[in-house]
Amino acid sequence: MSAQAWNKTESLLANEMQRHRIQPQLVDPWAIAKDVHYIYEKTLQVYVERATHSGFLL
């Protein structure tokens, strides 16, 4: 994951943590990064599979 993408994620989470009054020590940024990476990988995998089956893969 790029640093720019992580900065956007971190900014979004910081705003939501303040809005919901979540204590920072309750959040594990490494676990969040791992989950975001997993979701990204799965999304990319599904995209490639569908593009391959439909003939749209470049």
Wavefront OBJ file of the C-alpha trace (Angstrom):
o trace
v 0.000 0.000 0.000
v 1.367 3.420 -0.863
v 2.165 6.031 1.740
v -0.343 8.378 0.115
v -3.126 5.800 0.422
v -2.256 5.162 4.062
v -2.270 8.917 4.781
v -5.805 9.164 3.389
v -6.908 6.177 5.464
v -5.265 7.588 8.574
v -6.906 10.980 8.054
v -10.340 9.407 7.639
v -9.874 7.252 10.737
v -8.625 10.181 12.819
v -11.713 12.212 11.957
v -14.041 9.306 12.713
v -12.256 8.528 15.977
v -12.783 12.121 17.114
v -16.384 12.159 15.942
v -17.220 8.938 17.804
v -14.925 9.755 20.759
v -12.881 6.579 20.330
v -9.749 6.487 22.458
v -6.605 6.197 20.284
v -5.116 3.405 22.411
v -8.057 1.184 21.411
v -7.099 1.295 17.721
v -4.384 -0.930 16.242
v -3.147 0.801 13.067
v -1.217 -2.299 11.969
v -4.358 -4.440 12.097
v -6.237 -1.812 10.107
v -3.460 -1.659 7.505
v -3.513 -5.465 7.256
v -7.291 -5.503 6.764
v -7.178 -2.720 4.169
v -4.464 -4.583 2.261
v -6.506 -7.812 2.373
v -9.608 -6.046 1.041
v -7.553 -4.400 -1.704
v -6.033 -7.740 -2.749
v -9.424 -9.481 -2.826
v -10.989 -6.631 -4.807
v -8.167 -6.742 -7.326
v -8.479 -10.532 -7.583
v -12.225 -10.341 -8.302
v -11.672 -7.567 -10.844
v -9.046 -9.600 -12.709
v -11.204 -12.741 -12.650
v -14.238 -10.915 -14.038
v -12.204 -9.000 -16.606
v -10.552 -12.229 -17.760
v -13.895 -14.023 -18.147
v -15.522 -11.107 -19.959
v -12.576 -10.466 -22.284
v -11.929 -6.940 -21.025
v -8.498 -7.507 -19.520
v -5.942 -5.304 -21.242
l 1 2 3 4 5 6 7 8 9 10 11 12 13 14 15 16 17 18 19 20 21 22 23 24 25 26 27 28 29 30 31 32 33 34 35 36 37 38 39 40 41 42 43 44 45 46 47 48 49 50 51 52 53 54 55 56 57 58
